[in-house]
Amino acid sequence: MFLRLFLLILQLESRSSLVQCSGSQSVVVQEGYLKWIKQMSSLRHSVFQKAEKQKHKPCLTIKVEKKTGAGDFVSIQRAIDSIPEVNLCRVIISIGPGAYKEKVEIPATKAYISMEGAGAEKTVIEWDDTADRIGPKGRPLGTFGSATVAVNSPYFIAKNITFKVSVDDDVDVEHCTIAALRSIGKASSGTEDICRHCSICGVQVPWSPRHTLRPHGRHYFKECYIEGSIDFVFGDGLSLYDGCHLHAITNSYGALTAQKRESMLEESGFSFINCRVTGSGALYLGRAWGTFSRVVFAYTYMDKIITPRGWYNWGDKNREMTVFYGQYKCSGPGAEFGGRVSWSRELTSEEAKPFISLTFIDGQEWIKL
């Protein structure tokens, strides 16, 4: 059915192209559509463009310090605002020690920005927005708009910083969602971001979605600490978590991931390798937010907080036939596979191979080790 549909599109488009083109030009157009159909009908089709090499050598360093006069700016957002539109070279924003209580947004026109702190325990960016808070346009911010730090541009790098949700005790977090870090680009934009030695912290809340980290595009998280309660790593990105510590803070049920892959052709998913999962409460490894949700844990230590079943189908039994949830050589009291749902899998070395290296995110093209 899939191929017949695209062949029909080919016939219609070919006729249209022949009206507009003649001779060798029509041949080129038809060959282009044939190539496109071959790509779209392949199970290896990706919604992401080919990864591009990162620009790592800086052309400018901007210093942000809490003390007036000690740096170029006292505000991170003002440092970002000072960068020219359509930025095409690597700019480092060096952020000194201290708690920076501000909402930060990097616009799509300012690529190649690095934010480097003095250490995750020393440099903290925190804000208290929630999804139900009314924004400047008179409407609730939503989860998308609630992020403490929102990265809308490609080729972002963060090092040695804590991104934190800081909600006052009198705020009713039971009925709002919050994100500490949102890194997003359209699936076709080729967005590629790196976080190293960062902490990304959400809040402790009852059983309903309370997000911490929303990655879209390609992402590499190296030796980061990620803390939250329910669906605290969520979205439809293609993300690799290498040597990270994931810590649950809930007194009831929680979920580590909510991956939103919606098509068999979409090569998004989350892979966790050499990680640690600890915390409190009872934790699902993931919930099937997307019909074709895909998450893999490999060489990961799992504390006893992991529920024996491991995974939840989002209340839709049909998703049990389409999701891809796997473990490979994990350890710890929560890694026991015997009680897992029948629709998850203990991967073979061949099945695990695509998920346990930088090639999962095409990292060999854009990550500098």
Sine and cosine of phi, psi and omega as CSV:
sin_phi,cos_phi,sin_psi,cos_psi,sin_omega,cos_omega
0.00,0.00,-0.69,0.73,-0.01,-1.00
-0.87,0.50,-0.73,0.68,-0.04,-1.00
-0.94,0.35,-0.62,0.79,0.01,-1.00
-0.88,0.47,-0.64,0.77,0.02,-1.00
-0.88,0.47,-0.71,0.70,-0.03,-1.00
-0.96,0.29,-0.49,0.87,0.09,-1.00
-0.92,0.40,-0.59,0.80,0.06,-1.00
-0.90,0.43,-0.67,0.74,0.05,-1.00
-0.87,0.49,-0.66,0.75,0.02,-1.00
-0.85,0.53,-0.71,0.70,-0.02,-1.00
-0.88,0.47,-0.72,0.70,-0.01,-1.00
-0.90,0.43,-0.69,0.72,-0.04,-1.00
-0.94,0.35,-0.58,0.82,0.00,-1.00
-0.91,0.42,-0.66,0.75,0.04,-1.00
-0.88,0.47,-0.68,0.73,0.01,-1.00
-0.88,0.47,-0.66,0.75,-0.05,-1.00
-0.93,0.37,-0.52,0.86,-0.01,-1.00
-0.94,0.33,-0.46,0.89,0.06,-1.00
-0.93,0.36,-0.61,0.79,-0.09,-1.00
-1.00,0.04,-0.40,0.91,-0.09,-1.00
-0.82,-0.57,0.24,-0.97,0.03,-1.00
-0.59,-0.81,0.35,-0.94,0.08,-1.00
0.87,0.50,-0.71,-0.70,-0.08,-1.00
-0.90,0.43,-0.46,0.89,0.00,-1.00
-0.88,0.47,-0.65,0.76,0.00,-1.00
-0.92,0.40,-0.56,0.83,0.04,-1.00
-0.89,0.45,-0.69,0.72,0.01,-1.00
-0.88,0.48,-0.69,0.73,-0.01,-1.00
-0.89,0.45,-0.71,0.70,-0.02,-1.00
-0.91,0.42,-0.64,0.77,0.04,-1.00
-0.89,0.45,-0.59,0.81,0.04,-1.00
-0.89,0.45,-0.67,0.74,0.01,-1.00
-0.93,0.37,-0.60,0.80,0.05,-1.00
-0.88,0.47,-0.66,0.75,0.03,-1.00
-0.90,0.44,-0.65,0.76,0.00,-1.00
-0.90,0.44,-0.69,0.72,0.01,-1.00
-0.90,0.44,-0.65,0.76,0.03,-1.00
-0.88,0.48,-0.65,0.76,0.02,-1.00
-0.92,0.38,-0.72,0.70,-0.07,-1.00
-0.93,0.36,-0.47,0.89,-0.01,-1.00
-1.00,0.07,-0.08,1.00,0.00,-1.00
-1.00,0.09,0.63,-0.78,0.05,-1.00
-0.94,0.34,-0.20,0.98,0.02,-1.00
-1.00,-0.07,0.11,0.99,0.03,-1.00
-0.87,0.48,0.64,-0.77,0.03,-1.00
-0.83,-0.55,0.61,-0.79,0.06,-1.00
-0.98,0.20,-0.14,0.99,-0.03,-1.00
-1.00,-0.08,0.65,-0.76,0.12,-0.99
-0.93,0.38,0.24,-0.97,0.05,-1.00
-0.87,0.50,0.69,-0.72,-0.01,-1.00
-0.90,0.44,0.59,-0.81,0.05,-1.00
-0.95,-0.31,0.45,-0.89,0.02,-1.00
-0.93,0.37,0.71,-0.71,0.04,-1.00
-0.94,0.34,0.47,-0.88,0.16,-0.99
-0.99,-0.11,0.96,-0.29,-0.10,-1.00
-0.99,-0.13,-0.47,0.88,-0.04,-1.00
-0.97,0.25,0.87,-0.50,-0.09,-1.00
-0.97,0.24,0.53,-0.85,0.11,-0.99
-0.95,-0.30,-0.21,0.98,-0.05,-1.00
-0.38,-0.93,0.64,-0.77,0.11,-0.99
-0.84,-0.54,0.79,-0.62,0.03,-1.00
-0.91,-0.42,0.77,-0.64,-0.04,-1.00
-0.98,-0.21,0.75,-0.66,0.08,-1.00
-0.90,-0.44,0.80,-0.60,0.01,-1.00
-0.71,-0.71,0.54,-0.84,0.01,-1.00
-0.90,0.44,-0.59,0.81,-0.05,-1.00
-0.99,0.11,0.79,-0.61,0.01,-1.00
-0.86,0.51,0.76,-0.65,0.03,-1.00
1.00,-0.01,-0.22,0.98,-0.01,-1.00
-0.99,0.16,-0.35,0.94,0.02,-1.00
-0.65,-0.76,-0.23,-0.97,0.03,-1.00
-0.98,0.20,-0.52,0.86,-0.01,-1.00
-0.59,-0.81,0.35,-0.94,0.14,-0.99
-0.97,-0.24,-0.10,0.99,-0.02,-1.00
-0.86,-0.51,0.72,-0.69,0.04,-1.00
-0.92,0.40,-0.68,0.74,-0.02,-1.00
-0.90,0.44,-0.62,0.78,0.03,-1.00
-0.92,0.39,-0.54,0.84,0.08,-1.00
-0.90,0.43,-0.67,0.74,0.03,-1.00
-0.90,0.43,-0.68,0.73,-0.02,-1.00
-0.88,0.47,-0.42,0.91,-0.03,-1.00
-0.97,0.22,-0.25,0.97,-0.02,-1.00
-0.98,0.22,0.72,-0.70,-0.03,-1.00
-0.86,0.50,0.50,-0.87,0.11,-0.99
-0.90,0.44,0.44,-0.90,-0.03,-1.00
0.81,0.58,0.79,0.61,0.01,-1.00
-0.94,0.34,0.73,-0.68,-0.08,-1.00
-0.84,-0.54,0.20,0.98,0.05,-1.00
-0.71,-0.71,0.35,-0.94,-0.05,-1.00
-0.94,0.34,0.85,-0.53,0.05,-1.00
-0.91,-0.42,0.81,-0.58,0.03,-1.00
-0.99,-0.15,0.82,-0.57,0.15,-0.99
-0.98,-0.20,0.96,-0.27,-0.02,-1.00
-1.00,0.02,0.88,-0.47,-0.13,-0.99
-0.93,-0.36,0.87,-0.50,-0.04,-1.00
-0.95,0.31,0.07,-1.00,-0.01,-1.00
-0.89,0.46,0.45,-0.89,0.06,-1.00
0.74,-0.67,0.22,-0.98,0.07,-1.00
-0.99,-0.14,0.91,-0.41,-0.01,-1.00
-0.99,-0.13,0.97,-0.26,-0.06,-1.00
-1.00,-0.04,1.00,0.07,-0.01,-1.00
-0.39,-0.92,0.46,-0.89,0.09,-1.00
-1.00,0.02,0.77,-0.64,-0.13,-0.99
-0.87,-0.50,0.71,-0.70,0.05,-1.00
-0.67,-0.74,0.78,-0.63,0.08,-1.00
-0.98,-0.22,0.90,-0.43,-0.05,-1.00
-0.94,0.33,0.31,-0.95,-0.07,-1.00
-0.89,0.46,-0.39,0.92,-0.06,-1.00
-0.99,0.15,-0.07,1.00,-0.09,-1.00
-0.89,-0.46,0.99,0.15,0.00,-1.00
-0.99,0.14,0.12,-0.99,0.13,-0.99
0.87,0.50,0.66,0.75,0.06,-1.00
-0.98,-0.22,0.74,-0.67,0.13,-0.99
-0.93,-0.38,0.71,-0.71,0.11,-0.99
-0.91,-0.41,0.89,-0.45,-0.07,-1.00
-0.86,-0.52,0.87,-0.50,0.01,-1.00
-1.00,-0.08,-0.02,-1.00,0.01,-1.00
-1.00,0.02,0.07,1.00,-0.06,-1.00
0.68,-0.73,0.61,-0.80,-0.06,-1.00
-0.87,0.49,-0.49,0.87,0.02,-1.00
-0.99,0.14,-0.16,0.99,-0.06,-1.00
-0.94,-0.35,-0.60,0.80,-0.04,-1.00
-0.95,-0.31,0.91,-0.42,-0.09,-1.00
-0.80,-0.60,0.77,-0.64,0.13,-0.99
-0.94,-0.35,0.85,-0.52,-0.07,-1.00
-0.67,-0.74,0.51,-0.86,0.03,-1.00
-0.43,-0.90,0.27,-0.96,-0.17,-0.99
-0.86,-0.51,0.40,0.92,0.03,-1.00
-0.92,0.38,0.50,-0.86,0.11,-0.99
-0.76,-0.65,0.31,-0.95,-0.10,-1.00
-0.89,0.46,-0.50,0.87,-0.04,-1.00
-1.00,0.03,-0.01,1.00,0.02,-1.00
-0.95,0.33,0.65,-0.76,-0.01,-1.00
-0.97,0.23,0.80,-0.60,-0.03,-1.00
-1.00,0.02,-0.07,-1.00,-0.06,-1.00
-0.89,0.45,-0.35,0.94,0.00,-1.00
-1.00,-0.06,0.15,0.99,0.06,-1.00
0.99,0.13,0.16,0.99,0.02,-1.00
-0.86,-0.51,0.38,-0.92,0.04,-1.00
-0.85,0.52,0.58,-0.81,-0.03,-1.00
-0.90,0.44,-0.56,0.83,-0.12,-0.99
0.96,0.29,0.18,-0.98,0.02,-1.00
-0.86,0.50,-0.63,0.78,-0.02,-1.00
-0.85,0.53,-0.66,0.75,-0.08,-1.00
-1.00,-0.01,-0.07,1.00,-0.09,-1.00
-1.00,0.07,-0.12,0.99,-0.14,-0.99
-0.87,0.49,0.66,-0.75,0.12,-0.99
-0.89,0.45,-0.74,0.68,0.06,-1.00
-0.82,-0.57,0.84,-0.54,-0.01,-1.00
-0.90,-0.44,0.87,-0.50,0.00,-1.00
-0.96,-0.30,0.94,-0.34,-0.02,-1.00
-0.97,-0.23,-0.05,1.00,-0.08,-1.00
-0.95,-0.31,0.37,-0.93,0.03,-1.00
-0.99,0.13,0.28,-0.96,0.15,-0.99
0.90,0.44,0.64,0.77,0.03,-1.00
-1.00,0.07,0.62,-0.79,0.07,-1.00
-0.75,-0.66,0.72,-0.69,0.08,-1.00
-0.81,-0.59,0.69,-0.73,0.03,-1.00
-0.67,-0.74,0.67,-0.74,0.22,-0.98
0.85,0.53,0.70,0.72,-0.02,-1.00
-0.72,-0.69,0.51,-0.86,0.20,-0.98
-0.97,-0.25,0.79,-0.61,0.12,-0.99
-0.97,-0.25,0.83,-0.56,-0.21,-0.98
-0.66,-0.75,0.62,-0.78,0.21,-0.98
-1.00,-0.01,0.80,-0.60,-0.04,-1.00
-0.82,-0.57,0.99,-0.10,-0.09,-1.00
-0.95,-0.30,0.75,-0.66,0.02,-1.00
-0.90,0.43,0.41,-0.91,-0.05,-1.00
-0.88,0.47,-0.46,0.89,-0.07,-1.00
-1.00,0.06,0.02,1.00,0.03,-1.00
-1.00,0.08,0.74,-0.68,-0.01,-1.00
-0.99,0.15,1.00,0.04,-0.05,-1.00
-0.97,0.24,-0.12,0.99,-0.01,-1.00
-0.92,0.40,-0.39,0.92,-0.08,-1.00
-0.86,-0.51,0.51,0.86,0.04,-1.00
-0.54,-0.84,0.46,-0.89,0.07,-1.00
-0.94,-0.35,0.45,-0.89,-0.15,-0.99
-0.60,-0.80,0.57,-0.82,0.10,-1.00
-0.77,-0.63,0.73,-0.68,0.04,-1.00
-0.98,0.17,-0.66,0.75,-0.02,-1.00
-0.67,-0.74,0.82,-0.58,0.09,-1.00
-0.87,-0.50,0.89,-0.46,0.04,-1.00
-0.86,-0.50,0.93,-0.36,-0.21,-0.98
-0.66,-0.75,0.63,-0.78,0.18,-0.98
-0.52,-0.85,0.41,-0.91,0.06,-1.00
-0.85,0.53,0.53,-0.85,-0.08,-1.00
-0.82,0.57,-0.51,0.86,-0.04,-1.00
-1.00,-0.02,0.09,1.00,-0.13,-0.99
-1.00,0.09,-0.22,0.98,-0.01,-1.00
0.96,0.26,0.37,0.93,-0.01,-1.00
-0.85,0.53,0.76,-0.65,-0.02,-1.00
-0.68,-0.73,0.91,-0.42,-0.07,-1.00
-0.82,-0.58,0.46,-0.89,-0.01,-1.00
-0.77,-0.64,0.72,-0.69,0.16,-0.99
-0.82,-0.58,0.82,-0.57,0.02,-1.00
-0.82,-0.58,0.73,-0.69,0.10,-0.99
0.80,0.60,0.67,0.75,0.03,-1.00
-0.94,-0.34,0.37,-0.93,0.14,-0.99
-0.90,-0.44,0.71,-0.70,-0.02,-1.00
-0.79,-0.61,0.94,-0.34,-0.23,-0.97
-0.86,-0.52,0.78,-0.62,0.08,-1.00
-0.99,-0.17,-0.50,-0.87,-0.04,-1.00
-0.78,-0.62,0.31,-0.95,0.04,-1.00
-1.00,0.01,0.82,-0.57,-0.09,-1.00
-0.55,-0.84,0.20,-0.98,0.06,-1.00
-0.94,0.35,-0.04,-1.00,-0.12,-0.99
-0.97,0.25,1.00,-0.05,0.17,-0.99
-0.15,-0.99,0.34,-0.94,-0.17,-0.98
-0.84,0.54,0.83,-0.56,0.03,-1.00
-0.70,-0.72,1.00,-0.02,-0.19,-0.98
-0.99,0.11,0.46,-0.89,0.06,-1.00
-0.90,-0.44,-0.75,0.66,-0.14,-0.99
-0.76,-0.65,0.81,-0.59,0.02,-1.00
-0.85,-0.52,1.00,-0.10,0.02,-1.00
-1.00,-0.09,0.72,-0.69,0.15,-0.99
-0.77,-0.64,0.41,-0.91,-0.13,-0.99
0.99,0.16,-0.38,-0.93,0.05,-1.00
-0.99,-0.12,0.65,-0.76,-0.01,-1.00
-0.57,-0.82,0.54,-0.84,0.07,-1.00
-0.78,-0.63,0.89,-0.46,0.03,-1.00
-0.94,-0.34,0.90,-0.44,-0.07,-1.00
-0.91,-0.42,0.88,-0.47,0.08,-1.00
0.79,0.62,0.76,0.65,0.04,-1.00
-0.97,-0.23,0.36,-0.93,0.09,-1.00
-0.94,-0.34,0.83,-0.55,-0.06,-1.00
-0.81,-0.59,0.83,-0.56,-0.14,-0.99
-0.80,-0.61,0.68,-0.73,0.03,-1.00
-0.07,-1.00,-0.27,-0.96,-0.07,-1.00
-0.78,-0.62,-0.85,0.52,-0.07,-1.00
-0.81,-0.59,0.82,-0.57,-0.03,-1.00
0.80,0.61,0.68,0.73,-0.17,-0.99
-0.98,0.19,-0.09,1.00,0.30,-0.95
-0.82,-0.57,0.91,-0.41,-0.16,-0.99
-0.60,-0.80,0.24,-0.97,0.04,-1.00
0.87,-0.49,-0.17,-0.99,-0.07,-1.00
-0.85,-0.52,0.58,0.81,0.02,-1.00
-0.99,0.17,0.11,-0.99,0.14,-0.99
-0.93,-0.36,0.99,-0.15,-0.24,-0.97
-0.77,-0.63,0.66,-0.75,0.06,-1.00
-0.89,-0.47,0.80,-0.60,0.01,-1.00
-0.93,-0.36,0.93,-0.37,-0.14,-0.99
-0.91,-0.42,0.92,-0.38,0.04,-1.00
0.92,0.39,0.52,0.86,-0.03,-1.00
-1.00,-0.05,0.40,-0.92,0.08,-1.00
-0.94,-0.33,0.88,-0.47,-0.02,-1.00
-0.94,-0.34,0.86,-0.52,-0.17,-0.99
-0.82,-0.57,0.85,-0.53,-0.01,-1.00
-1.00,0.01,0.67,-0.75,0.05,-1.00
-0.79,-0.61,0.98,0.21,0.03,-1.00
-0.62,-0.79,0.53,-0.85,0.04,-1.00
-0.99,-0.11,-0.06,1.00,0.02,-1.00
-0.79,-0.62,-0.78,-0.62,0.03,-1.00
-1.00,-0.03,0.57,-0.82,0.06,-1.00
-0.62,-0.79,0.08,-1.00,0.05,-1.00
-0.59,-0.81,0.72,-0.70,-0.04,-1.00
-0.97,0.25,-0.73,0.69,-0.08,-1.00
-0.83,-0.56,0.44,-0.90,0.21,-0.98
-0.63,-0.78,1.00,0.04,-0.09,-1.00
-1.00,-0.01,0.68,-0.74,-0.22,-0.98
-0.91,-0.42,0.70,0.71,0.09,-1.00
-0.95,0.32,0.82,-0.57,-0.13,-0.99
-0.94,-0.34,-0.05,1.00,-0.05,-1.00
-0.59,-0.81,0.54,-0.84,0.06,-1.00
-0.90,0.43,-0.40,0.91,-0.03,-1.00
-1.00,0.08,-0.18,0.98,-0.10,-1.00
-1.00,0.04,0.84,-0.54,-0.06,-1.00
-1.00,-0.06,0.71,0.70,0.11,-0.99
-1.00,-0.09,0.22,-0.98,0.00,-1.00
0.39,-0.92,0.23,-0.97,0.03,-1.00
-0.90,-0.44,0.71,-0.70,0.09,-1.00
-0.80,-0.60,0.78,-0.63,0.01,-1.00
-0.90,-0.43,0.88,-0.47,0.00,-1.00
-0.82,-0.58,0.66,-0.75,0.03,-1.00
0.82,0.57,0.61,0.80,-0.04,-1.00
-0.98,-0.20,0.08,-1.00,0.12,-0.99
-0.78,-0.63,0.70,-0.72,0.05,-1.00
-0.86,-0.50,0.89,-0.45,-0.03,-1.00
-0.71,-0.71,-0.03,-1.00,0.13,-0.99
0.72,-0.70,-0.45,-0.89,-0.06,-1.00
-0.80,-0.60,0.22,-0.98,0.01,-1.00
0.99,0.17,-0.28,-0.96,0.06,-1.00
-0.90,-0.44,0.82,-0.57,-0.20,-0.98
-0.86,-0.50,0.80,-0.59,0.23,-0.97
-0.98,0.18,0.58,-0.82,0.11,-0.99
-0.93,0.38,-0.51,0.86,0.02,-1.00
-0.15,-0.99,0.39,-0.92,0.12,-0.99
-0.87,-0.50,0.61,-0.79,-0.11,-0.99
-0.99,0.14,0.97,0.24,0.05,-1.00
-0.90,0.44,-0.69,0.72,0.05,-1.00
-0.99,-0.11,0.49,-0.87,-0.02,-1.00
-0.86,0.51,-0.56,0.83,-0.01,-1.00
-0.92,-0.40,0.55,0.83,0.00,-1.00
-0.74,0.68,0.66,-0.75,-0.06,-1.00
-0.67,-0.75,0.87,-0.49,0.00,-1.00
-0.60,-0.80,0.68,-0.73,0.03,-1.00
-0.74,-0.68,0.68,-0.74,0.15,-0.99
-0.90,-0.44,0.80,-0.61,0.00,-1.00
-0.73,-0.68,0.64,-0.77,0.04,-1.00
0.77,0.64,0.61,0.79,-0.10,-0.99
-0.93,-0.37,0.69,-0.72,0.07,-1.00
-1.00,0.10,0.77,-0.64,-0.01,-1.00
-0.86,-0.52,0.86,-0.51,0.02,-1.00
-0.95,0.33,0.13,-0.99,-0.08,-1.00
-0.92,0.39,-0.14,0.99,-0.01,-1.00
-0.94,0.35,-0.29,0.96,-0.02,-1.00
-0.93,0.38,0.79,-0.61,0.04,-1.00
-0.90,0.43,0.59,-0.81,-0.02,-1.00
-0.81,0.58,-0.61,0.79,-0.01,-1.00
-0.93,0.37,-0.54,0.84,0.12,-0.99
0.99,0.11,-0.65,0.76,-0.16,-0.99
-0.68,-0.73,0.44,-0.90,-0.01,-1.00
-0.79,-0.61,0.65,-0.76,-0.12,-0.99
-1.00,0.04,0.19,0.98,0.01,-1.00
0.91,0.42,0.39,0.92,0.01,-1.00
0.98,0.22,0.25,0.97,-0.04,-1.00
-0.78,-0.63,0.97,-0.25,-0.06,-1.00
-0.90,0.44,-0.43,0.90,0.01,-1.00
-0.89,0.46,-0.48,0.88,-0.02,-1.00
-0.94,0.35,-0.32,0.95,0.04,-1.00
-0.89,0.45,-0.38,0.92,-0.02,-1.00
-1.00,0.00,-0.19,0.98,-0.13,-0.99
-0.86,-0.52,-0.31,0.95,-0.02,-1.00
-0.97,0.25,0.30,-0.95,0.08,-1.00
-0.78,-0.63,0.98,-0.19,0.01,-1.00
-0.85,-0.52,0.82,-0.58,-0.07,-1.00
-0.58,-0.81,0.38,-0.93,0.13,-0.99
-0.80,-0.60,0.50,-0.87,0.04,-1.00
-0.57,-0.82,0.92,-0.40,0.07,-1.00
0.78,0.63,0.73,0.69,0.09,-1.00
-1.00,0.05,0.29,-0.96,-0.07,-1.00
-0.69,-0.72,0.13,-0.99,0.02,-1.00
0.99,-0.15,0.27,-0.96,-0.06,-1.00
-0.90,0.44,-0.37,0.93,0.00,-1.00
-1.00,-0.03,-0.01,1.00,-0.07,-1.00
-1.00,-0.07,-0.07,1.00,-0.02,-1.00
-0.84,0.54,0.85,-0.53,-0.13,-0.99
-1.00,0.05,-0.19,0.98,-0.11,-0.99
-0.85,0.52,-0.58,0.82,-0.04,-1.00
-1.00,-0.09,0.10,0.99,-0.06,-1.00
-0.92,0.39,0.42,-0.91,0.07,-1.00
-0.86,0.51,0.51,-0.86,-0.09,-1.00
-0.92,0.40,-0.33,0.94,-0.06,-1.00
-1.00,-0.08,0.13,0.99,0.23,-0.97
-0.99,-0.17,0.09,-1.00,-0.08,-1.00
-0.57,-0.82,0.55,-0.84,0.18,-0.98
-1.00,-0.01,0.93,-0.37,-0.19,-0.98
-0.97,0.25,0.54,-0.84,0.19,-0.98
-0.99,0.16,0.20,-0.98,0.01,-1.00
-0.88,0.47,-0.55,0.83,0.01,-1.00
-0.94,0.33,-0.65,0.76,0.01,-1.00
-0.93,0.36,-0.56,0.83,-0.04,-1.00
-0.98,0.21,-0.41,0.91,-0.14,-0.99
-0.77,0.63,-0.70,0.71,-0.03,-1.00
-0.92,0.39,-0.26,0.97,-0.14,-0.99
-0.97,-0.23,-0.16,0.99,-0.22,-0.97
-0.93,-0.36,0.38,0.92,0.09,-1.00
-0.56,-0.83,0.09,-1.00,0.00,-1.00
-0.88,0.47,-0.33,0.94,0.00,-1.00
-0.90,0.44,-0.36,0.93,0.04,-1.00
-0.84,0.54,-0.58,0.82,0.01,-1.00
-0.92,-0.40,0.34,0.94,-0.06,-1.00
0.83,0.56,0.53,0.85,-0.12,-0.99
-0.89,0.45,-0.42,0.91,0.02,-1.00
-0.89,0.46,-0.30,0.96,-0.02,-1.00
-1.00,0.05,-0.42,0.91,-0.18,-0.98
-0.64,-0.76,-0.04,1.00,0.00,-1.00
-0.97,-0.24,0.80,-0.60,0.05,-1.00
-0.98,-0.18,0.92,-0.39,-0.06,-1.00
-0.99,0.11,0.00,0.00,0.00,0.00
